[in-house]
Amino acid sequence: MSISYLLGLMSGLVLFLFGMEMMSSALELFAGKRLHTTIEKLTSSPLKGVLVGTVVTAIIQSSSATTVMAVGFVNARLMTISQAVGVIMGANVGTTITGQLVALNITKIAPVIAFVGFAIYKGAKNDRTKYLGQVVLGLGMLFVGMEMMSTSMKPLRDKPIFVELMTKFQNPFLGVAVGAIFTAIIQSSSSSVGILQAISSQGLIDLHSSMYIIFGFNIGTCITSVLSAIGASKNAQRTSAVHVLFNLIGTFLFIAFARALPIADFVINISGPRGAAQVANMHTFFNILTTIVLFPFSNKLAALATKLIPGKDEKADSLSLQYITDRNMIDTNLALTNVRAETNRMVELAKENYDMTMSIFLNFDQEKYDKVFRNEETINFLNSNITKYIIDVLGNRMNDNTATSFTNYMRIVRDIERIGDHLKSIAEFAKTNMERGLIYTETSVKEMETIDEAIRGMFDVIYSKMDKQEKVEKLRTANKIVEGETVNYRSSHLDRMRTGICDPESGLIYEKVLIALERVSSYLSNAGKLLI
């Protein structure tokens, strides 16, 4: 094989992989966080999970990205392992679309496709059109690379050594090992399938040998989810284990079927003589059939993963990040999930501090008082570190909607931190009450209870199941009630002060508490609307 053919092969491979990466990345940017939200919301049952995983992966052309999102959701406690199993199965089915695209015999017009994509990209007036242009350009480059690889490998058909080497892959375990290792290195089963299609299109390897390599591709693609689960929660690790188990069991089943049944002959008969189509259909057949066979046992897979990875997560230090585990996060969707999980943690701490602060204001408890200040320290830590993390991630490439989500979270954590500051002040007033034996009128207590009820309702609304618009409206209404009542109560409070009903010292603290609660309500309303 001359150096020119080798250079052609390498150039084709680079174009193919680059086109695949460009198309996948642009599709994800084009879709934005809608897919991210769809995965989270539409996976209430394993069957829905399969459908969502299939559709999302077919759109973004990356089962690894979908699986990593599922692992991230489980790590952030936004999804259960059982829900994630369906998504993983669906991702394996959806990834077969790429092979079917490559199997289309349109390599002759690939340069035209690439040119059209480039023209759309350069002439685009907005980001979404640019992303669409990149998708078409990447598709064209993928086919150009495919043609270059295929042409460069033609001379190998006359090399007995190479032909003999290809026949060795009829050994199931050798074929699976090669497929798994190669895919683990390039971390893309779609790319692996495309390269195998280029080899098959020249008749260098038949399906009886290549099918075992295809089975190995599905094992190798698990490396991405395994890497994403390192340092994550036990459930996230179990989700990754489910992905590995699903593909391992599927591979062993297919090896057994292939030894007993003429699977390769069946696929060849329905595909015709074109090697690329045979590889694509075998890949599709494997993933669909494995999903059908193992779907009824999805809960069993989750249980097996739990047995393989036993134990509970160690209780994290309060001054540590529990969900953000990588300071240099590249996957922006997973980064957004991690930010959301840490922010939810902040909200829970603020809610806990609110409950304890209002509880000890009139009935002081030293243990709760100390806990408020420990929580406040954690809230300050989270605010600082989440903000730093977001600033780091914003340096990555992302669409405008995703960037806006990140900046919104910066505002949310800032507002929650301010809520914490005001609650700390109220806790300090509570200690003053105890130390100086201050008392409050029955009217003052009832007024605080009215505001307290409105603010507690705001905390409850944020994570309730009601409609988004209804949530926003309830937050707005509750905040207006607090603002209005604060004005009224301060006015009536001044009247009580003038008539001597209120003790001057407790009256001064009461006014400061009203101001603090009004600010808590305002910041909670702002943060809640953005969270919703």
LOLO-636348 format. One record per residue (C-alpha): residue number from 1; residue in one letter; x, y, z. Coordinates in nm, 2 decimals. Layout:
BEGIN
> NUM;A;X;Y;Z
...
***
This chain:
BEGIN
> 1;M;0.00;0.00;0.00
> 2;S;0.17;0.33;-0.11
> 3;I;0.21;0.63;0.10
> 4;S;-0.05;0.82;-0.10
> 5;Y;-0.32;0.57;-0.01
> 6;L;-0.22;0.58;0.35
> 7;L;-0.24;0.96;0.35
> 8;G;-0.58;0.94;0.18
> 9;L;-0.70;0.70;0.45
> 10;M;-0.58;0.92;0.73
> 11;S;-0.73;1.23;0.57
> 12;G;-1.06;1.06;0.52
> 13;L;-1.06;0.93;0.88
> 14;V;-0.99;1.29;1.01
> 15;L;-1.27;1.44;0.79
> 16;F;-1.51;1.16;0.89
> 17;L;-1.45;1.20;1.26
> 18;F;-1.44;1.58;1.24
> 19;G;-1.77;1.59;1.05
> 20;M;-1.93;1.35;1.30
> 21;E;-1.82;1.57;1.59
> 22;M;-1.93;1.89;1.42
> 23;M;-2.27;1.75;1.33
> 24;S;-2.33;1.61;1.68
> 25;S;-2.21;1.93;1.86
> 26;A;-2.41;2.16;1.63
> 27;L;-2.73;1.95;1.67
> 28;E;-2.69;1.97;2.05
> 29;L;-2.64;2.35;2.03
> 30;F;-2.93;2.38;1.79
> 31;A;-3.16;2.19;2.02
> 32;G;-3.04;2.38;2.33
> 33;K;-3.16;2.28;2.68
> 34;R;-3.50;2.17;2.55
> 35;L;-3.36;1.81;2.52
> 36;H;-3.21;1.84;2.86
> 37;T;-3.55;1.94;3.00
> 38;T;-3.73;1.68;2.80
> 39;I;-3.52;1.39;2.94
> 40;E;-3.59;1.51;3.29
> 41;K;-3.96;1.56;3.26
> 42;L;-4.08;1.28;3.03
> 43;T;-3.92;0.98;3.20
> 44;S;-4.19;0.90;3.46
> 45;S;-4.19;0.54;3.34
> 46;P;-3.93;0.31;3.18
> 47;L;-4.12;0.29;2.85
> 48;K;-4.13;0.67;2.83
> 49;G;-3.76;0.67;2.91
> 50;V;-3.69;0.44;2.62
> 51;L;-3.89;0.66;2.38
> 52;V;-3.73;0.98;2.51
> 53;G;-3.38;0.83;2.50
> 54;T;-3.44;0.71;2.14
> 55;V;-3.57;1.04;2.01
> 56;V;-3.31;1.26;2.19
> 57;T;-3.02;1.04;2.08
> 58;A;-3.15;1.03;1.72
> 59;I;-3.16;1.42;1.73
> 60;I;-2.82;1.48;1.88
> 61;Q;-2.65;1.18;1.72
> 62;S;-2.47;1.08;2.04
> 63;S;-2.57;0.80;2.28
> 64;S;-2.28;0.90;2.50
> 65;A;-2.42;1.25;2.55
> 66;T;-2.76;1.11;2.64
> 67;T;-2.63;0.85;2.88
> 68;V;-2.40;1.10;3.05
> 69;M;-2.71;1.33;3.10
> 70;A;-2.89;1.04;3.26
> 71;V;-2.60;0.97;3.49
> 72;G;-2.59;1.34;3.58
> 73;F;-2.96;1.35;3.65
> 74;V;-2.94;1.06;3.89
> 75;N;-2.63;1.21;4.06
> 76;A;-2.83;1.53;4.11
> 77;R;-3.13;1.33;4.24
> 78;L;-3.35;1.46;3.96
> 79;M;-3.41;1.11;3.83
> 80;T;-3.42;0.75;3.98
> 81;I;-3.21;0.46;3.85
> 82;S;-3.52;0.29;3.72
> 83;Q;-3.61;0.60;3.51
> 84;A;-3.25;0.62;3.38
> 85;V;-3.25;0.25;3.27
> 86;G;-3.52;0.33;3.01
> 87;V;-3.32;0.63;2.88
> 88;I;-3.01;0.42;2.85
> 89;M;-3.19;0.16;2.65
> 90;G;-3.34;0.42;2.42
> 91;A;-3.00;0.59;2.37
> 92;N;-2.87;0.26;2.23
> 93;V;-3.15;0.24;1.98
> 94;G;-3.13;0.61;1.89
> 95;T;-2.76;0.59;1.81
> 96;T;-2.83;0.35;1.52
> 97;I;-2.97;0.64;1.32
> 98;T;-2.62;0.76;1.24
> 99;G;-2.52;0.43;1.08
> 100;Q;-2.84;0.43;0.87
> 101;L;-2.75;0.78;0.75
> 102;V;-2.40;0.67;0.66
> 103;A;-2.54;0.37;0.48
> 104;L;-2.72;0.60;0.24
> 105;N;-2.55;0.59;-0.10
> 106;I;-2.50;0.97;-0.14
> 107;T;-2.13;1.00;-0.12
> 108;K;-2.12;1.14;-0.48
> 109;I;-2.31;1.45;-0.38
> 110;A;-2.13;1.49;-0.04
> 111;P;-1.93;1.79;-0.16
> 112;V;-2.25;1.96;-0.26
> 113;I;-2.40;1.89;0.09
> 114;A;-2.09;2.03;0.25
> 115;F;-2.10;2.34;0.03
> 116;V;-2.47;2.40;0.11
> 117;G;-2.39;2.37;0.48
> 118;F;-2.10;2.61;0.46
> 119;A;-2.32;2.86;0.27
> 120;I;-2.59;2.84;0.53
> 121;Y;-2.34;2.89;0.81
> 122;K;-2.17;3.19;0.65
> 123;G;-2.49;3.36;0.55
> 124;A;-2.67;3.30;0.88
> 125;K;-2.81;3.60;1.07
> 126;N;-2.87;3.42;1.40
> 127;D;-2.71;3.14;1.60
> 128;R;-2.97;2.88;1.54
> 129;T;-2.93;2.91;1.16
> 130;K;-2.56;2.89;1.20
> 131;Y;-2.59;2.57;1.40
> 132;L;-2.82;2.43;1.13
> 133;G;-2.55;2.52;0.87
> 134;Q;-2.29;2.34;1.08
> 135;V;-2.51;2.03;1.10
> 136;V;-2.54;2.01;0.72
> 137;L;-2.16;2.10;0.67
> 138;G;-2.07;1.82;0.92
> 139;L;-2.29;1.57;0.74
> 140;G;-2.13;1.66;0.41
> 141;M;-1.78;1.63;0.56
> 142;L;-1.87;1.30;0.71
> 143;F;-1.96;1.16;0.37
> 144;V;-1.66;1.31;0.20
> 145;G;-1.44;1.14;0.46
> 146;M;-1.63;0.82;0.41
> 147;E;-1.56;0.82;0.04
> 148;M;-1.19;0.91;0.09
> 149;M;-1.15;0.62;0.34
> 150;S;-1.33;0.38;0.11
> 151;T;-1.13;0.47;-0.19
> 152;S;-0.80;0.45;0.00
> 153;M;-0.87;0.10;0.11
> 154;K;-0.94;-0.04;-0.23
> 155;P;-0.58;-0.17;-0.28
> 156;L;-0.61;-0.38;0.04
> 157;R;-0.85;-0.61;-0.14
> 158;D;-0.55;-0.75;-0.33
> 159;K;-0.34;-0.80;-0.01
> 160;P;-0.38;-1.17;0.11
> 161;I;-0.23;-1.08;0.45
> 162;F;-0.50;-0.82;0.52
> 163;V;-0.78;-1.04;0.39
> 164;E;-0.66;-1.32;0.61
> 165;L;-0.65;-1.08;0.91
> 166;M;-1.01;-0.98;0.86
> 167;T;-1.12;-1.34;0.87
> 168;K;-0.97;-1.38;1.21
> 169;F;-1.25;-1.16;1.35
> 170;Q;-1.49;-1.45;1.31
> 171;N;-1.36;-1.55;1.65
> 172;P;-1.63;-1.39;1.87
> 173;F;-1.41;-1.28;2.16
> 174;L;-1.14;-1.13;1.94
> 175;G;-1.40;-0.94;1.74
> 176;V;-1.57;-0.81;2.05
> 177;A;-1.24;-0.71;2.22
> 178;V;-1.12;-0.52;1.91
> 179;G;-1.46;-0.34;1.88
> 180;A;-1.47;-0.25;2.25
> 181;I;-1.11;-0.13;2.27
> 182;F;-1.14;0.08;1.95
> 183;T;-1.46;0.25;2.06
> 184;A;-1.33;0.31;2.41
> 185;I;-1.04;0.50;2.26
> 186;I;-1.24;0.72;2.03
> 187;Q;-1.55;0.73;2.27
> 188;S;-1.81;0.72;1.99
> 189;S;-1.98;0.40;1.87
> 190;S;-2.13;0.60;1.58
> 191;S;-1.79;0.68;1.45
> 192;S;-1.67;0.32;1.50
> 193;V;-1.97;0.19;1.30
> 194;G;-1.90;0.45;1.02
> 195;I;-1.54;0.34;1.00
> 196;L;-1.64;-0.03;0.98
> 197;Q;-1.89;0.06;0.71
> 198;A;-1.61;0.22;0.50
> 199;I;-1.41;-0.10;0.54
> 200;S;-1.71;-0.32;0.46
> 201;S;-1.81;-0.11;0.15
> 202;Q;-1.49;-0.23;-0.02
> 203;G;-1.56;-0.60;0.06
> 204;L;-1.26;-0.62;0.30
> 205;I;-1.46;-0.78;0.57
> 206;D;-1.79;-0.97;0.56
> 207;L;-2.07;-0.95;0.81
> 208;H;-1.99;-1.29;0.95
> 209;S;-1.67;-1.14;1.09
> 210;S;-1.77;-0.78;1.14
> 211;M;-2.08;-0.85;1.35
> 212;Y;-1.87;-0.94;1.65
> 213;I;-1.68;-0.62;1.62
> 214;I;-2.02;-0.44;1.61
> 215;F;-2.12;-0.61;1.94
> 216;G;-1.79;-0.48;2.09
> 217;F;-1.88;-0.13;1.98
> 218;N;-2.17;-0.13;2.23
> 219;I;-1.94;-0.23;2.51
> 220;G;-1.67;0.02;2.43
> 221;T;-1.92;0.31;2.42
> 222;C;-1.98;0.25;2.80
> 223;I;-1.65;0.42;2.88
> 224;T;-1.80;0.77;2.86
> 225;S;-2.07;0.70;3.12
> 226;V;-1.82;0.52;3.34
> 227;L;-1.58;0.82;3.33
> 228;S;-1.87;1.06;3.41
> 229;A;-1.97;0.85;3.71
> 230;I;-1.62;0.87;3.87
> 231;G;-1.65;1.07;4.19
> 232;A;-2.03;1.09;4.16
> 233;S;-2.29;0.94;4.40
> 234;K;-2.35;0.57;4.44
> 235;N;-2.67;0.59;4.24
> 236;A;-2.49;0.76;3.95
> 237;Q;-2.23;0.49;3.96
> 238;R;-2.51;0.23;3.96
> 239;T;-2.66;0.40;3.66
> 240;S;-2.33;0.37;3.47
> 241;A;-2.31;0.01;3.58
> 242;V;-2.66;-0.05;3.43
> 243;H;-2.53;0.08;3.10
> 244;V;-2.24;-0.16;3.11
> 245;L;-2.46;-0.45;3.22
> 246;F;-2.71;-0.38;2.94
> 247;N;-2.45;-0.40;2.67
> 248;L;-2.26;-0.69;2.82
> 249;I;-2.57;-0.90;2.85
> 250;G;-2.68;-0.81;2.51
> 251;T;-2.35;-0.90;2.36
> 252;F;-2.34;-1.24;2.53
> 253;L;-2.69;-1.31;2.42
> 254;F;-2.61;-1.22;2.06
> 255;I;-2.29;-1.43;2.05
> 256;A;-2.50;-1.72;2.17
> 257;F;-2.77;-1.65;1.91
> 258;A;-2.51;-1.60;1.63
> 259;R;-2.36;-1.94;1.71
> 260;A;-2.70;-2.11;1.70
> 261;L;-2.89;-1.91;1.44
> 262;P;-2.80;-1.76;1.10
> 263;I;-2.83;-1.40;1.22
> 264;A;-2.56;-1.27;0.97
> 265;D;-2.73;-1.44;0.68
> 266;F;-3.07;-1.29;0.78
> 267;V;-2.93;-0.94;0.79
> 268;I;-2.75;-0.99;0.46
> 269;N;-3.07;-1.10;0.30
> 270;I;-3.27;-0.80;0.41
> 271;S;-2.98;-0.55;0.34
> 272;G;-2.86;-0.65;0.00
> 273;P;-2.50;-0.67;-0.12
> 274;R;-2.38;-0.33;0.01
> 275;G;-2.15;-0.38;0.31
> 276;A;-2.23;-0.04;0.46
> 277;A;-2.60;-0.12;0.48
> 278;Q;-2.53;-0.47;0.63
> 279;V;-2.32;-0.31;0.91
> 280;A;-2.59;-0.04;0.98
> 281;N;-2.87;-0.30;0.99
> 282;M;-2.68;-0.54;1.21
> 283;H;-2.61;-0.25;1.45
> 284;T;-2.97;-0.15;1.45
> 285;F;-3.09;-0.51;1.48
> 286;F;-2.86;-0.57;1.78
> 287;N;-2.97;-0.27;1.98
> 288;I;-3.35;-0.29;1.91
> 289;L;-3.36;-0.66;1.98
> 290;T;-3.15;-0.63;2.30
> 291;T;-3.38;-0.35;2.42
> 292;I;-3.69;-0.56;2.35
> 293;V;-3.54;-0.86;2.53
> 294;L;-3.41;-0.68;2.84
> 295;F;-3.68;-0.41;2.88
> 296;P;-3.90;-0.64;3.09
> 297;F;-3.60;-0.68;3.33
> 298;S;-3.52;-0.31;3.36
> 299;N;-3.59;-0.32;3.74
> 300;K;-3.38;-0.63;3.77
> 301;L;-3.09;-0.45;3.60
> 302;A;-3.12;-0.17;3.85
> 303;A;-3.13;-0.41;4.14
> 304;L;-2.82;-0.60;4.01
> 305;A;-2.63;-0.27;3.97
> 306;T;-2.72;-0.19;4.33
> 307;K;-2.58;-0.53;4.45
> 308;L;-2.26;-0.48;4.25
> 309;I;-2.21;-0.13;4.40
> 310;P;-2.34;-0.16;4.76
> 311;G;-2.34;0.08;5.04
> 312;K;-2.45;0.44;5.09
> 313;D;-2.28;0.77;5.00
> 314;E;-2.06;0.91;5.28
> 315;K;-2.21;1.22;5.43
> 316;A;-2.04;1.51;5.26
> 317;D;-1.87;1.79;5.45
> 318;S;-2.10;2.08;5.47
> 319;L;-1.83;2.30;5.33
> 320;S;-1.79;2.10;5.01
> 321;L;-1.96;2.07;4.67
> 322;Q;-2.17;1.75;4.66
> 323;Y;-2.28;1.75;4.29
> 324;I;-2.02;1.97;4.11
> 325;T;-1.72;1.73;4.09
> 326;D;-1.52;1.87;3.79
> 327;R;-1.39;2.22;3.79
> 328;N;-1.32;2.20;3.42
> 329;M;-1.66;2.07;3.30
> 330;I;-1.69;2.04;2.92
> 331;D;-2.04;1.90;2.89
> 332;T;-2.25;2.21;2.95
> 333;N;-2.57;2.02;2.99
> 334;L;-2.42;1.81;3.27
> 335;A;-2.27;2.12;3.42
> 336;L;-2.61;2.29;3.42
> 337;T;-2.76;1.99;3.60
> 338;N;-2.48;2.00;3.86
> 339;V;-2.54;2.37;3.92
> 340;R;-2.91;2.32;3.96
> 341;A;-2.85;2.04;4.21
> 342;E;-2.62;2.25;4.42
> 343;T;-2.86;2.55;4.40
> 344;N;-3.15;2.33;4.52
> 345;R;-2.93;2.23;4.81
> 346;M;-2.89;2.60;4.89
> 347;V;-3.26;2.66;4.88
> 348;E;-3.32;2.36;5.11
> 349;L;-3.06;2.51;5.36
> 350;A;-3.23;2.85;5.34
> 351;K;-3.57;2.69;5.40
> 352;E;-3.43;2.50;5.70
> 353;N;-3.28;2.82;5.84
> 354;Y;-3.61;3.01;5.79
> 355;D;-3.80;2.74;5.98
> 356;M;-3.55;2.74;6.27
> 357;T;-3.52;3.12;6.28
> 358;M;-3.89;3.18;6.31
> 359;S;-3.91;2.90;6.56
> 360;I;-3.65;3.04;6.80
> 361;F;-3.75;3.41;6.77
> 362;L;-4.00;3.37;7.06
> 363;N;-3.89;3.03;7.20
> 364;F;-3.51;3.04;7.19
> 365;D;-3.32;2.72;7.14
> 366;Q;-2.94;2.72;7.15
> 367;E;-2.90;2.41;6.93
> 368;K;-3.12;2.55;6.65
> 369;Y;-2.94;2.89;6.69
> 370;D;-2.60;2.72;6.63
> 371;K;-2.74;2.52;6.34
> 372;V;-2.86;2.84;6.17
> 373;F;-2.50;2.98;6.17
> 374;R;-2.35;2.65;6.05
> 375;N;-2.60;2.65;5.76
> 376;E;-2.53;3.01;5.69
> 377;E;-2.16;2.93;5.65
> 378;T;-2.25;2.65;5.41
> 379;I;-2.48;2.89;5.21
> 380;N;-2.20;3.14;5.18
> 381;F;-1.96;2.87;5.07
> 382;L;-2.20;2.74;4.80
> 383;N;-2.27;3.09;4.67
> 384;S;-1.90;3.16;4.62
> 385;N;-1.81;2.82;4.47
> 386;I;-2.12;2.79;4.25
> 387;T;-2.05;3.13;4.11
> 388;K;-1.69;3.05;4.04
> 389;Y;-1.79;2.73;3.87
> 390;I;-2.04;2.90;3.65
> 391;I;-1.78;3.16;3.54
> 392;D;-1.55;2.88;3.45
> 393;V;-1.82;2.70;3.25
> 394;L;-1.93;3.01;3.06
> 395;G;-1.60;3.00;2.88
> 396;N;-1.73;2.69;2.70
> 397;R;-1.92;2.69;2.37
> 398;M;-2.30;2.70;2.42
> 399;N;-2.61;2.85;2.28
> 400;D;-2.76;3.17;2.42
> 401;N;-3.04;3.00;2.61
> 402;T;-2.80;2.78;2.80
> 403;A;-2.57;3.08;2.87
> 404;T;-2.88;3.27;3.00
> 405;S;-2.96;2.97;3.23
> 406;F;-2.61;2.98;3.38
> 407;T;-2.63;3.36;3.44
> 408;N;-2.97;3.32;3.60
> 409;Y;-2.83;3.07;3.84
> 410;M;-2.57;3.32;3.94
> 411;R;-2.85;3.56;4.03
> 412;I;-3.04;3.29;4.21
> 413;V;-2.75;3.19;4.44
> 414;R;-2.68;3.55;4.51
> 415;D;-3.04;3.61;4.62
> 416;I;-3.04;3.30;4.84
> 417;E;-2.72;3.41;5.00
> 418;R;-2.89;3.74;5.08
> 419;I;-3.18;3.56;5.23
> 420;G;-2.94;3.38;5.45
> 421;D;-2.79;3.71;5.57
> 422;H;-3.13;3.84;5.67
> 423;L;-3.22;3.52;5.85
> 424;K;-2.89;3.53;6.04
> 425;S;-2.99;3.88;6.16
> 426;I;-3.33;3.76;6.28
> 427;A;-3.15;3.47;6.47
> 428;E;-2.93;3.73;6.64
> 429;F;-3.24;3.92;6.74
> 430;A;-3.38;3.60;6.88
> 431;K;-3.08;3.56;7.11
> 432;T;-3.12;3.92;7.22
> 433;N;-3.48;3.85;7.31
> 434;M;-3.37;3.56;7.53
> 435;E;-3.08;3.74;7.69
> 436;R;-3.29;4.05;7.78
> 437;G;-3.62;3.88;7.84
> 438;L;-3.80;4.09;7.58
> 439;I;-4.17;4.03;7.52
> 440;Y;-4.40;4.11;7.23
> 441;T;-4.76;4.20;7.22
> 442;E;-5.02;3.95;7.10
> 443;T;-5.09;4.17;6.80
> 444;S;-4.72;4.18;6.70
> 445;V;-4.71;3.80;6.72
> 446;K;-5.02;3.76;6.50
> 447;E;-4.87;4.00;6.25
> 448;M;-4.55;3.81;6.22
> 449;E;-4.75;3.48;6.19
> 450;T;-4.94;3.63;5.89
> 451;I;-4.61;3.72;5.71
> 452;D;-4.46;3.39;5.82
> 453;E;-4.75;3.20;5.66
> 454;A;-4.70;3.39;5.33
> 455;I;-4.32;3.32;5.31
> 456;R;-4.36;2.95;5.40
> 457;G;-4.61;2.93;5.11
> 458;M;-4.36;3.08;4.88
> 459;F;-4.10;2.81;4.97
> 460;D;-4.36;2.54;4.91
> 461;V;-4.47;2.68;4.57
> 462;I;-4.12;2.68;4.41
> 463;Y;-4.10;2.29;4.41
> 464;S;-4.47;2.22;4.39
> 465;K;-4.63;2.02;4.09
> 466;M;-4.86;2.30;3.98
> 467;D;-4.83;2.48;3.64
> 468;K;-4.53;2.72;3.59
> 469;Q;-4.74;3.03;3.53
> 470;E;-4.95;2.95;3.84
> 471;K;-4.64;2.92;4.05
> 472;V;-4.51;3.25;3.93
> 473;E;-4.85;3.42;4.00
> 474;K;-4.86;3.27;4.35
> 475;L;-4.51;3.39;4.42
> 476;R;-4.59;3.74;4.30
> 477;T;-4.92;3.75;4.50
> 478;A;-4.75;3.63;4.82
> 479;N;-4.47;3.88;4.78
> 480;K;-4.72;4.16;4.73
> 481;I;-4.91;4.05;5.05
> 482;V;-4.58;4.06;5.25
> 483;E;-4.49;4.40;5.11
> 484;G;-4.84;4.55;5.18
> 485;E;-4.87;4.40;5.52
> 486;T;-4.52;4.51;5.62
> 487;V;-4.62;4.87;5.55
> 488;N;-4.95;4.83;5.74
> 489;Y;-4.78;4.66;6.04
> 490;R;-4.51;4.92;6.07
> 491;S;-4.77;5.19;6.07
> 492;S;-4.98;5.02;6.34
> 493;H;-4.66;4.93;6.53
> 494;L;-4.57;5.31;6.55
> 495;D;-4.91;5.37;6.69
> 496;R;-4.85;5.11;6.96
> 497;M;-4.52;5.26;7.04
> 498;R;-4.67;5.61;7.08
> 499;T;-4.94;5.48;7.31
> 500;G;-4.69;5.29;7.52
> 501;I;-4.84;4.95;7.44
> 502;C;-4.51;4.82;7.30
> 503;D;-4.18;4.80;7.49
> 504;P;-3.94;5.04;7.31
> 505;E;-3.65;4.79;7.29
> 506;S;-3.87;4.50;7.16
> 507;G;-4.05;4.74;6.94
> 508;L;-3.72;4.85;6.77
> 509;I;-3.63;4.48;6.71
> 510;Y;-3.98;4.41;6.58
> 511;E;-3.95;4.68;6.32
> 512;K;-3.61;4.54;6.21
> 513;V;-3.75;4.19;6.18
> 514;L;-4.04;4.32;5.96
> 515;I;-3.78;4.48;5.73
> 516;A;-3.57;4.16;5.72
> 517;L;-3.88;3.95;5.64
> 518;E;-3.99;4.18;5.37
> 519;R;-3.64;4.15;5.21
> 520;V;-3.65;3.77;5.25
> 521;S;-3.98;3.77;5.06
> 522;S;-3.85;3.99;4.78
> 523;Y;-3.53;3.78;4.73
> 524;L;-3.73;3.46;4.75
> 525;S;-3.97;3.58;4.49
> 526;N;-3.69;3.68;4.25
> 527;A;-3.50;3.35;4.30
> 528;G;-3.82;3.14;4.28
> 529;K;-3.93;3.29;3.95
> 530;L;-3.59;3.21;3.79
> 531;L;-3.59;2.86;3.94
> 532;I;-3.93;2.80;3.80
***
